[in-house]
Amino acid sequence: MTVIRLILPMLIAAFLAGPSWAEGDVPPGTVFVCDEGSISSPSIQVVIPTRPDGIATLMLESEALEMAPVPVGSGFGYDIMLPAGHFLVRGKGAEVMLFVDDQEPKRCILQAGFDAPDTVTQSKAASLGGNVRTGPGTEFARSDGLPYGEPVSILNATGVIFDGYEWFEIEYSEGLRGFHWGGIMCAMSGDVAGVFSSCPADIQ
């Protein structure tokens, strides 16, 4: 039995008390199944909106809970804070994961009859100074070095975490590409998951 299924019975009362749409009022979007459910536990589904600025929906049987957009390095992210924990959906195309606090993430499967959502975004960032590598990790060869404040575009989040920050595929300096660690990057607009911080005033 998954960790998510184990905690679901405790969450039902909290969900029922939280903000929700009435049944049948769920906004249109692409449906992903995160847990098919059982007799004792409701199913979990996520509806990803068709527009990047839309609102995702966390579905628990007939309950539809609004999830707000959150900045991510690449792809899309939505979350909701409930008394029982923080639910975060993160994905790109047909690859979607559901995170509940620090529990093991749950993969969400694209429901039959739906196309993957076209909600991929790219974040503008800057390097705080450091190496560009041929792959997402210090074991990969150094291909370049970036000075403090060098503008970069985050193309892909690799899912490789080092010391609490993610490795990203980036584009910089007239089309060059490589991999840069989020711990030596800052986000040009707000906070981006996996990146050290928002950029200071001297970089903005």
C-alpha positions in Angstrom: 0.0 0.0 0.0 1.4 3.4 -0.9 2.2 6.1 1.6 -0.4 8.4 0.0 -3.1 5.7 0.4 -2.2 5.3 4.0 -2.7 9.0 4.8 -5.9 9.5 2.8 -8.4 8.3 5.5 -7.0 11.1 7.8 -7.3 13.7 5.1 -11.0 13.3 4.1 -12.4 15.5 6.8 -9.8 18.2 6.1 -10.6 18.1 2.3 -14.4 18.3 3.0 -13.8 21.5 5.1 -11.5 23.1 2.5 -12.4 25.3 -0.5 -13.9 23.4 -3.3 -16.1 23.5 -6.4 -19.4 21.8 -6.5 -19.5 18.5 -8.4 -19.7 19.1 -12.1 -18.1 22.5 -11.9 -14.5 21.3 -12.5 -12.8 23.5 -15.1 -11.8 21.9 -18.4 -8.3 20.4 -18.7 -6.2 17.3 -19.0 -6.9 14.6 -16.5 -4.1 12.6 -14.8 -4.8 9.6 -12.5 -2.4 9.7 -9.5 -4.1 6.8 -7.5 -6.9 4.6 -8.7 -8.2 4.2 -5.2 -9.7 1.3 -3.4 -12.8 0.5 -1.3 -11.3 2.2 1.7 -9.5 5.1 0.0 -10.8 7.6 -2.7 -9.2 8.0 -6.0 -6.8 10.9 -6.7 -6.9 12.7 -10.0 -5.3 16.0 -11.1 -6.8 18.2 -13.8 -4.1 20.3 -15.5 -5.6 23.4 -17.2 -5.2 24.0 -20.9 -3.8 27.5 -20.3 -0.4 28.1 -18.6 -2.0 30.8 -16.4 -5.0 28.6 -15.4 -5.8 26.8 -12.2 -5.3 23.1 -11.7 -7.8 20.9 -9.8 -7.0 18.2 -7.2 -9.9 15.6 -7.4 -10.7 13.3 -4.5 -13.8 11.3 -5.7 -16.4 14.1 -6.0 -14.4 16.8 -4.3 -12.6 19.3 -6.5 -10.0 21.4 -4.8 -8.4 24.5 -6.4 -4.6 24.4 -6.8 -2.7 27.6 -7.5 0.2 27.9 -10.0 3.7 27.9 -8.6 6.9 28.9 -10.4 9.1 26.0 -11.6 12.3 25.9 -13.6 10.6 24.3 -16.6 7.2 22.8 -17.2 4.3 23.5 -14.8 3.6 23.3 -11.1 0.5 23.7 -8.9 0.0 23.4 -5.2 -2.5 23.5 -2.3 -1.9 23.9 1.4 -4.3 21.9 3.6 -4.4 21.3 7.3 -3.1 17.8 6.7 -0.1 18.9 4.5 1.3 20.5 1.3 0.2 19.0 -2.0 2.4 19.8 -5.0 1.9 18.8 -8.6 4.8 19.2 -10.9 5.1 18.1 -14.5 6.1 18.6 -18.1 4.0 17.2 -21.0 2.8 13.8 -20.0 5.2 13.4 -17.1 3.4 14.5 -13.9 4.3 13.8 -10.2 2.3 14.4 -7.1 4.2 15.3 -3.9 2.7 15.3 -0.4 5.1 17.0 2.1 8.2 14.8 2.3 6.6 11.6 1.3 7.7 9.5 -1.7 6.3 11.2 -4.8 3.5 9.5 -6.7 3.5 9.3 -10.5 0.3 10.5 -12.3 -0.7 8.7 -15.4 -2.4 10.5 -18.4 -6.0 9.3 -18.6 -7.0 7.6 -21.8 -8.6 10.0 -24.4 -6.5 13.0 -23.3 -3.5 14.7 -24.9 -0.6 16.0 -22.9 -1.2 19.6 -21.8 0.7 22.3 -23.7 1.6 24.3 -20.6 5.4 24.3 -20.7 7.1 27.5 -19.7 10.7 28.6 -19.5 12.1 30.7 -16.7 14.6 33.5 -17.0 17.4 33.3 -14.6 21.0 34.4 -14.0 24.2 32.7 -12.9 25.8 33.6 -9.6 29.1 32.5 -11.2 30.2 28.9 -11.7 30.7 26.0 -14.1 28.5 24.8 -17.0 28.8 21.0 -17.4 28.0 18.5 -20.1 25.4 16.7 -17.8 23.5 17.2 -14.6 26.2 16.7 -12.0 29.7 17.4 -10.9 30.8 14.0 -12.3 30.2 15.5 -15.8 32.9 17.4 -17.6 33.1 21.2 -17.4 32.2 22.8 -20.7 32.2 26.4 -19.8 32.2 28.9 -16.9 29.7 31.8 -16.4 30.4 35.1 -14.6 28.3 36.6 -11.9 25.0 38.0 -13.4 25.2 36.1 -16.7 21.6 35.8 -18.1 20.4 32.2 -18.7 17.1 30.6 -19.8 16.1 27.4 -18.0 15.1 24.8 -20.6 14.6 21.7 -18.5 14.5 20.6 -14.9 16.5 17.4 -14.7 15.2 16.0 -11.4 18.8 15.7 -10.2 19.1 17.3 -6.7 22.4 18.2 -5.1 22.6 19.8 -1.6 18.9 20.8 -1.9 19.1 22.4 -5.3 18.3 21.0 -8.8 20.5 20.7 -11.9 19.0 22.5 -14.9 19.6 22.4 -18.6 20.2 26.0 -19.6 20.7 28.1 -22.7 23.0 31.1 -22.5 25.2 33.4 -24.6 23.6 33.3 -28.1 22.3 29.7 -28.1 25.0 27.8 -26.1 23.6 25.0 -24.0 24.7 23.1 -20.9 23.8 22.1 -17.4 24.1 24.5 -14.4 23.4 23.9 -10.7 20.5 25.7 -9.2 22.5 26.5 -6.1 24.5 29.0 -8.1 21.5 30.5 -9.9 18.9 33.1 -9.2 15.5 33.6 -10.7 14.7 36.9 -12.5 11.0 36.8 -11.6 9.9 35.5 -8.2 11.1 32.2 -6.7 11.7 29.1 -8.8 11.7 25.6 -7.2 15.3 24.2 -7.2 17.0 27.6 -7.6 18.9 29.3 -4.8 16.9 32.6 -4.7 15.4 35.4 -6.6 18.0 37.7 -8.2 19.3 40.6 -6.2 18.9 44.2 -7.3 22.3 44.4 -9.0 21.3 41.6 -11.4 17.7 42.6 -12.1 
